[in-house]
Amino acid sequence: MRGRFITLEGIDGAGKSSHLAHLCDLVRARGHEATATREPGGTAAGEGLREVVLHHPMPPIAEALAMFAARSAHIAERIEPALASGSWVVCDRFSDSTYAYQCGGRGLAPDAVRALERLVHPALQPDATFLFDLDPAIAHGRQRGQGRDPDQFEREQVDFFRRVREAYLERARVEPGRIHVIDASGELVPVRERLARAFERAFP
């Protein structure tokens, strides 16, 4: 039986990546194999493109093209084989991120991303997406406390992340059956409890 495809989304600083392993545990508790991966990345080519996208500024359309180049390799080499084997794939970011960051944040026309979706993964969409929602001002404060060099997206101002957040929430309004919005404010344990409840709603 084909596995399920789950994605995690949210602005930088919302804490979604810290819940990846926990979500895999929820999947395994159901008796399924779980494959954890991330975007951009997931393959040798994808990780190389990740370094380019995160650390070398470029026009929005070039960012989107690089993201989808990495995504194409990721789907072919990692995601589809895992799903075909019956594993549930849990991915940190997917195409919703491109709509949020390159369209919402950078101003790229959504039609450009829709065209790339049709080209790269016309038949593949997440079965469920968990969107970790957080006020950008709070997310910015979290990032400053991490004590590491930020990438080019993390260095953006709060207004940029407000646009990204609104683009995410608009997608959730359009696709409420797929995108489950999780309040990412507060401590880790309550957020994980909200995630567990959302997981039960998505896969009853």
Residue frames relative to the residue before (quaternion, step in Angstrom):
aa qw qx qy qz dx dy dz
M 1.0000 0.0000 0.0000 0.0000 0.00 0.00 0.00
R 0.5021 -0.6665 0.4651 0.2955 3.57 -0.92 0.92
G 0.4731 -0.6858 0.4823 0.2706 3.55 -1.06 0.80
R 0.4958 -0.6246 0.5094 0.3234 3.55 -1.35 0.03
F 0.3134 -0.7451 0.5688 0.1518 3.53 -1.20 0.69
I 0.0264 -0.8072 0.5870 -0.0560 3.57 -0.56 1.25
T 0.0837 -0.7967 0.5965 0.0499 3.58 -0.98 0.82
L 0.2578 -0.7221 0.6227 0.1561 3.51 -1.31 0.57
E 0.0234 -0.8095 0.5857 -0.0316 3.57 -0.89 0.96
G 0.3201 0.7348 -0.5676 0.1882 3.54 -1.32 0.30
I 0.5999 -0.5569 0.4237 0.3879 3.54 -1.24 0.36
D 0.6353 -0.5022 0.4097 0.4198 3.56 -1.27 0.36
G 0.7684 0.3196 -0.2583 0.4906 3.55 -0.86 1.00
A 0.5388 0.6300 -0.4065 0.3842 3.60 1.24 -0.13
G 0.4956 -0.7097 0.3912 0.3124 3.59 1.25 -0.26
K 0.3378 0.7823 -0.4821 0.2037 3.60 1.24 0.14
S 0.6518 0.5455 -0.3356 0.4061 3.62 0.91 -0.86
S 0.6315 0.5483 -0.3360 0.4332 3.58 1.11 -0.62
H 0.6852 0.4670 -0.2840 0.4814 3.59 1.25 -0.25
L 0.4112 0.7402 -0.4586 0.2696 3.60 1.26 -0.06
A 0.6940 0.4671 -0.2826 0.4694 3.60 0.79 -1.00
H 0.6379 0.5281 -0.3331 0.4509 3.60 1.01 -0.78
L 0.6481 0.5076 -0.3224 0.4673 3.58 0.98 -0.79
C 0.6127 0.5282 -0.3439 0.4768 3.58 1.07 -0.70
D 0.6312 0.5264 -0.3325 0.4625 3.60 1.03 -0.73
L 0.6291 0.5253 -0.3363 0.4639 3.60 1.04 -0.75
V 0.6367 0.5182 -0.3209 0.4723 3.56 1.04 -0.78
R 0.6823 0.4897 -0.2920 0.4576 3.58 0.87 -0.96
A 0.6075 0.5588 -0.3520 0.4413 3.59 1.12 -0.62
R 0.6361 0.4978 -0.3167 0.4973 3.57 1.27 -0.36
G 0.5771 -0.6155 0.3642 0.3941 3.58 1.28 -0.07
H 0.5795 0.5763 -0.3768 0.4361 3.59 1.24 0.33
E 0.4872 -0.5974 0.5360 0.3442 3.54 -1.26 0.42
A 0.1628 -0.7847 0.5926 0.0812 3.58 -1.08 0.75
T 0.1432 -0.7650 0.6250 0.0602 3.56 -0.98 0.95
A 0.1714 -0.7946 0.5773 0.0773 3.59 -0.61 1.14
T 0.1134 0.7863 -0.5995 0.0978 3.55 -0.95 0.86
R 0.2449 -0.7834 0.5552 0.1346 3.60 -1.26 0.06
E 0.1844 -0.7508 0.6203 0.1323 3.52 -1.37 0.32
P 0.5186 -0.2672 -0.8103 0.0565 1.48 -1.93 1.53
G 0.4707 0.6433 -0.4934 0.3481 3.57 -1.02 0.77
G 0.4779 0.7116 -0.4531 0.2449 3.54 -1.12 -0.71
T 0.7638 0.1276 -0.0837 0.6271 3.57 1.25 -0.45
A 0.6784 -0.4634 0.3529 0.4477 3.58 -1.27 0.17
A 0.6657 0.4845 -0.3032 0.4798 3.59 0.92 -0.88
G 0.6636 0.5254 -0.3041 0.4372 3.57 0.95 -0.88
E 0.6544 0.4995 -0.3205 0.4685 3.58 0.98 -0.79
G 0.6253 0.5258 -0.3396 0.4660 3.59 1.08 -0.68
L 0.6705 0.4779 -0.2904 0.4875 3.57 0.98 -0.85
R 0.5667 0.5904 -0.3808 0.4304 3.60 1.13 -0.57
E 0.6596 0.5059 -0.3086 0.4625 3.57 0.92 -0.90
V 0.6418 0.5180 -0.3227 0.4645 3.58 1.01 -0.79
V 0.7063 0.4789 -0.2747 0.4431 3.58 0.76 -1.05
L 0.7277 0.4578 -0.2569 0.4415 3.58 0.88 -0.90
H 0.8154 0.2980 -0.1247 0.4804 3.59 1.06 -0.61
H 0.7232 0.3575 -0.2433 0.5385 3.59 1.24 0.04
P 0.3381 -0.7677 0.5052 0.2026 3.62 -0.26 1.20
M 0.0677 0.7784 -0.6181 0.0866 3.54 -1.06 0.84
P 0.6571 -0.4961 0.3627 0.4364 3.62 -1.20 0.25
P 0.6636 -0.5413 0.3349 0.3930 3.62 -1.11 0.59
I 0.6635 0.4946 -0.3281 0.4555 3.61 0.91 -0.81
A 0.6283 0.5180 -0.3396 0.4708 3.60 1.08 -0.67
E 0.6080 0.5354 -0.3504 0.4701 3.61 1.04 -0.72
A 0.6804 0.4940 -0.2951 0.4538 3.57 0.85 -0.98
L 0.6481 0.5139 -0.3218 0.4608 3.58 0.96 -0.82
A 0.6502 0.5041 -0.3161 0.4725 3.59 0.99 -0.81
M 0.6318 0.5309 -0.3297 0.4586 3.58 1.00 -0.83
F 0.7194 0.4399 -0.2633 0.4687 3.58 0.86 -0.90
A 0.5639 0.5555 -0.3949 0.4664 3.60 1.17 -0.40
A 0.6606 0.4839 -0.2921 0.4942 3.56 0.97 -0.91
R 0.6510 0.5328 -0.3105 0.4426 3.57 1.00 -0.87
S 0.6257 0.5484 -0.3390 0.4391 3.58 0.99 -0.80
A 0.6713 0.4752 -0.2887 0.4901 3.58 0.93 -0.91
H 0.6358 0.5514 -0.3180 0.4367 3.57 1.00 -0.87
I 0.6665 0.4976 -0.3002 0.4670 3.56 0.90 -0.93
A 0.7108 0.4805 -0.2664 0.4392 3.57 0.82 -1.03
E 0.7768 0.3871 -0.1868 0.4603 3.56 0.89 -0.95
R 0.8162 0.2658 -0.1056 0.5021 3.59 1.02 -0.71
I 0.7502 0.4365 -0.2570 0.4251 3.58 0.57 -1.13
E 0.7222 0.4495 -0.2724 0.4495 3.60 0.64 -1.06
P 0.6501 0.4958 -0.3527 0.4551 3.67 0.85 -0.73
A 0.6504 0.5089 -0.3275 0.4590 3.60 0.97 -0.78
L 0.6594 0.5010 -0.3133 0.4649 3.59 0.89 -0.89
A 0.6581 0.5218 -0.3079 0.4469 3.58 0.96 -0.87
S 0.6694 0.4952 -0.2921 0.4705 3.58 1.13 -0.64
G 0.6007 -0.5779 0.3541 0.4241 3.59 1.28 -0.18
S 0.5169 0.6405 -0.4220 0.3800 3.59 1.25 -0.11
W 0.3814 -0.6625 0.5875 0.2654 3.55 -1.20 0.61
V 0.2370 -0.7802 0.5672 0.1162 3.58 -0.79 1.02
V 0.0980 -0.7759 0.6228 0.0218 3.56 -0.84 1.08
C 0.0392 -0.8533 0.5163 -0.0618 3.54 -0.28 1.32
D 0.3411 -0.7145 0.5832 0.1817 3.54 -0.93 1.02
R 0.8250 -0.0490 -0.0869 0.5562 3.56 -0.15 1.46
F 0.0848 0.7367 -0.6689 0.0513 3.50 -1.29 0.67
S 0.8409 -0.2398 0.1149 0.4715 3.62 -1.14 -0.43
D 0.5257 0.6119 -0.4268 0.4086 3.62 1.13 -0.39
S 0.6127 0.5591 -0.3452 0.4392 3.58 1.08 -0.69
T 0.6453 0.5187 -0.3289 0.4543 3.57 0.99 -0.77
Y 0.6319 0.5064 -0.3276 0.4867 3.57 1.01 -0.75
A 0.6985 0.4853 -0.2840 0.4426 3.58 0.88 -0.91
Y 0.7684 0.3869 -0.2053 0.4667 3.58 0.75 -1.05
Q 0.7574 0.3769 -0.2325 0.4798 3.59 0.69 -1.00
C 0.7128 0.3976 -0.2626 0.5146 3.63 1.01 -0.70
G 0.7369 0.4106 -0.2448 0.4780 3.59 0.62 -1.07
G 0.7513 0.4175 -0.2174 0.4626 3.55 0.81 -1.03
R 0.7963 0.3308 -0.1437 0.4856 3.57 0.82 -1.05
G 0.5027 -0.6846 0.4119 0.3302 3.59 1.18 -0.39
L 0.3641 0.7284 -0.4987 0.2971 3.59 1.23 0.31
A 0.5274 -0.6372 0.4579 0.3259 3.59 -1.03 0.76
P 0.4998 -0.6760 0.4461 0.3069 3.63 -0.78 0.94
D 0.5697 0.6043 -0.3912 0.3966 3.61 1.08 -0.58
A 0.6112 0.5537 -0.3531 0.4419 3.59 1.09 -0.67
V 0.6789 0.4718 -0.2893 0.4826 3.58 0.95 -0.84
R 0.6188 0.5365 -0.3481 0.4561 3.59 1.01 -0.73
A 0.6384 0.5199 -0.3265 0.4643 3.58 1.03 -0.77
L 0.6594 0.4959 -0.3083 0.4735 3.58 0.99 -0.80
E 0.6026 0.5450 -0.3516 0.4650 3.59 1.06 -0.69
R 0.6696 0.5000 -0.3045 0.4571 3.58 0.87 -0.94
L 0.6697 0.4986 -0.2944 0.4649 3.57 1.08 -0.69
V 0.7835 0.3888 -0.1719 0.4533 3.57 0.80 -1.08
H 0.8204 -0.0404 0.0321 0.5695 3.63 0.86 -0.80
P 0.0494 -0.8554 0.5156 0.0091 3.60 0.55 1.16
A 0.7765 0.3279 -0.1733 0.5094 3.59 1.08 -0.64
L 0.6724 0.4889 -0.2944 0.4715 3.59 1.24 0.05
Q 0.1458 0.7348 -0.6524 0.1146 3.54 -0.84 1.10
P 0.5967 -0.5672 0.4038 0.3990 3.62 -1.10 0.51
D 0.4729 -0.6325 0.5322 0.3050 3.55 -1.17 0.64
A 0.7796 -0.0534 0.0362 0.6230 3.57 1.14 -0.64
T 0.1229 -0.7660 0.6280 0.0610 3.53 -1.14 0.77
F 0.1798 -0.7701 0.6053 0.0906 3.56 -0.89 0.98
L 0.1479 -0.8120 0.5642 0.0198 3.53 -0.45 1.32
F 0.2149 -0.7788 0.5815 0.0957 3.56 -0.51 1.24
D 0.1162 -0.8400 0.5300 -0.0050 3.54 -0.30 1.34
L 0.1051 0.7920 -0.5871 0.1305 3.54 -0.84 1.06
D 0.5636 -0.5716 0.4750 0.3605 3.55 -1.15 0.67
P 0.5005 -0.6893 0.4291 0.3005 3.62 -0.74 0.99
A 0.6089 0.5526 -0.3645 0.4370 3.60 1.05 -0.62
I 0.6528 0.4890 -0.3063 0.4908 3.60 1.02 -0.79
A 0.6378 0.5272 -0.3240 0.4586 3.59 0.97 -0.86
H 0.6375 0.5301 -0.3256 0.4545 3.59 1.00 -0.84
G 0.6518 0.5146 -0.3115 0.4619 3.57 0.99 -0.81
R 0.6237 0.5323 -0.3365 0.4631 3.58 1.04 -0.73
Q 0.6666 0.5164 -0.3071 0.4412 3.57 0.90 -0.90
R 0.6446 0.5312 -0.3288 0.4406 3.57 0.96 -0.82
G 0.6874 0.4907 -0.2814 0.4555 3.56 1.13 -0.59
Q 0.5414 0.6504 -0.3975 0.3548 3.60 1.24 -0.08
G 0.3211 -0.8030 0.4603 0.2004 3.60 1.20 -0.35
R 0.6054 0.5102 -0.3942 0.4666 3.60 0.96 0.83
D 0.6116 -0.5517 0.4131 0.3885 3.55 -1.28 0.36
P 0.3500 -0.7552 0.5111 0.2145 3.63 -0.68 1.01
D 0.4421 -0.6478 0.5348 0.3144 3.57 -1.20 0.48
Q 0.7433 -0.4400 0.2553 0.4344 3.58 -1.26 0.10
F 0.6358 0.5017 -0.3401 0.4779 3.61 1.11 -0.52
E 0.6636 0.5105 -0.3058 0.4535 3.58 0.93 -0.87
R 0.6474 0.5203 -0.3208 0.4552 3.60 1.18 -0.46
E 0.4783 0.6763 -0.4423 0.3438 3.59 1.23 -0.13
Q 0.5543 -0.6215 0.4520 0.3197 3.55 -1.26 0.52
V 0.7024 -0.4836 0.3222 0.4110 3.56 -1.29 0.39
D 0.6127 0.5634 -0.3613 0.4202 3.63 0.99 -0.72
F 0.6017 0.5507 -0.3513 0.4596 3.58 1.07 -0.71
F 0.7135 0.4482 -0.2639 0.4695 3.58 0.84 -0.95
R 0.5614 0.5602 -0.3998 0.4596 3.59 1.17 -0.37
R 0.6541 0.4947 -0.3113 0.4802 3.58 1.00 -0.81
V 0.6355 0.5237 -0.3228 0.4665 3.59 1.00 -0.83
R 0.6571 0.5133 -0.3112 0.4560 3.56 0.92 -0.92
E 0.6707 0.4955 -0.3097 0.4568 3.59 0.88 -0.89
A 0.6220 0.5270 -0.3451 0.4650 3.60 1.05 -0.68
Y 0.6294 0.5190 -0.3294 0.4753 3.59 1.02 -0.76
L 0.6985 0.4796 -0.2841 0.4487 3.58 0.80 -1.00
E 0.6078 0.5356 -0.3540 0.4673 3.58 1.11 -0.61
R 0.6395 0.5055 -0.3290 0.4768 3.59 0.99 -0.76
A 0.6370 0.5174 -0.3269 0.4687 3.58 1.04 -0.72
R 0.6358 0.5179 -0.3351 0.4639 3.60 1.04 -0.70
V 0.6772 0.4890 -0.2842 0.4707 3.58 1.06 -0.77
E 0.8008 0.1848 -0.0729 0.5650 3.61 1.04 -0.78
P 0.0091 0.8531 -0.5215 0.0112 3.62 0.59 1.06
G 0.6177 0.5608 -0.3549 0.4219 3.59 1.14 -0.46
R 0.7288 0.4006 -0.2290 0.5059 3.58 1.15 -0.57
I 0.7739 0.3421 -0.1719 0.5045 3.57 0.86 -0.98
H 0.1294 -0.7939 0.5939 0.0169 3.55 -0.61 1.22
V 0.2503 -0.7923 0.5428 0.1222 3.57 -0.49 1.20
I 0.1074 -0.7978 0.5931 0.0093 3.55 -0.80 1.11
D 0.4185 -0.6793 0.5456 0.2565 3.56 -0.87 0.97
A 0.1573 -0.8323 0.5289 0.0525 3.59 -0.44 1.24
S 0.4601 0.6748 -0.4611 0.3470 3.59 1.21 0.29
G 0.7223 0.4487 -0.3160 0.4208 3.55 -1.24 0.41
E 0.7527 -0.4028 0.2907 0.4320 3.52 -1.34 -0.27
L 0.7049 -0.5039 0.3190 0.3840 3.54 -1.33 0.45
V 0.6846 0.5205 -0.3111 0.4046 3.59 0.77 -1.01
P 0.6752 0.4705 -0.3287 0.4634 3.67 0.79 -0.79
V 0.6253 0.5236 -0.3496 0.4611 3.60 1.03 -0.69
R 0.6490 0.5044 -0.3191 0.4718 3.59 0.98 -0.78
E 0.6210 0.5250 -0.3479 0.4665 3.60 1.05 -0.62
R 0.6341 0.5078 -0.3265 0.4832 3.59 1.06 -0.74
L 0.6278 0.5317 -0.3276 0.4647 3.57 1.04 -0.79
A 0.6549 0.5151 -0.3189 0.4516 3.60 0.91 -0.88
R 0.6513 0.5016 -0.3188 0.4719 3.59 1.00 -0.79
A 0.6475 0.5093 -0.3167 0.4702 3.58 1.01 -0.82
F 0.6180 0.5435 -0.3345 0.4592 3.58 1.05 -0.77
E 0.6546 0.5035 -0.3109 0.4705 3.59 0.97 -0.84
R 0.6458 0.5066 -0.3271 0.4684 3.59 1.01 -0.72
A 0.6794 0.4986 -0.2901 0.4534 3.57 0.99 -0.87
F 0.8017 0.1288 -0.0372 0.5825 3.57 1.03 -0.83
P 0.0529 -0.8498 0.5241 0.0169 3.59 0.47 1.18
